[in-house]
Amino acid sequence: MNPRITVKPAETIPDDACVRHYDELEGSAKQEFPNMIERGNRPLDTNTALQFSDGEFVKYVGYYRISFS
């Protein structure tokens, strides 16, 4: 079964949070990220999912929190 990832807008970022900018994402993660924002919770292939970390934040047009479910 492919991992499911939820991407939610974040209004505040903890001081000790891991934050990456969209430009720092690689390959399939960079391609899928806009779709993840648009479609919400969705399954990803394992290789793409492993490019994200549970609880990290990605700055795109705003800050988004990544959660594995």
FENRAGI-V795538 format. One record per helix or strand. SS is the DSSP state (a for helix, b for strand). FROM is the first residue (numbers start at 1). LEN is the number of residues. Records with the same first field share a line. If there is no record, write none. Layout:
SS=FROM-LEN + FROM-LEN
//
This chain:
b=4-6 + 19-3 + 42-2 + 57-3 + 63-6
a=22-3 + 27-13 + 46-4
//
